[in-house]
């Protein structure tokens, strides 16, 4: 698992799958446009929603949960990175949200 910056994630979001693993109440505050929302606790049951041929960038609030998710995805045969600083860093950088 590689930790990438918010700027790298922003550049890659048109080609990679942004996976937001936060809880519903966190996502209500805004998420990265085009991101797929699967709360961390539901990932195993909803793994089929991810295309194993498309790289994944896991995102959470601060980067801790997404690092665990990226590790699990890599172990399941996906190519996954985590976004350093999570949505806190994304928002601080003034990047878009929906």
Steps between C-alpha positions, in 0.01 A plus 500: 500500500626841403398820671432772244437873541167671447641662185598158361153367585342798327709437187416128499127519580404495132679166446495331842204407721471726805359287781361694795490268802357749751169458677178652364503792744855592390416479130206737558764774549616452141701256295731500200298531178457160335608305809337169588378490861539166676537532878798301629276256687313412179804455275517120511132463411522756220840413351332398173419869438871561431665416171828318575653641179456863615741639763334613823575803715352444845385811688376556854490795738869511597673211323500229768203288393584542131852365558352183653252471211776547239705225666197266498425578136859436398482168683184416302672558167415864437746785446419749774655811650390722786466877496716661769308724736162383371214741446644737758799558270280503187280776647800698627641493145175654374430209264142437379233308689142410426 
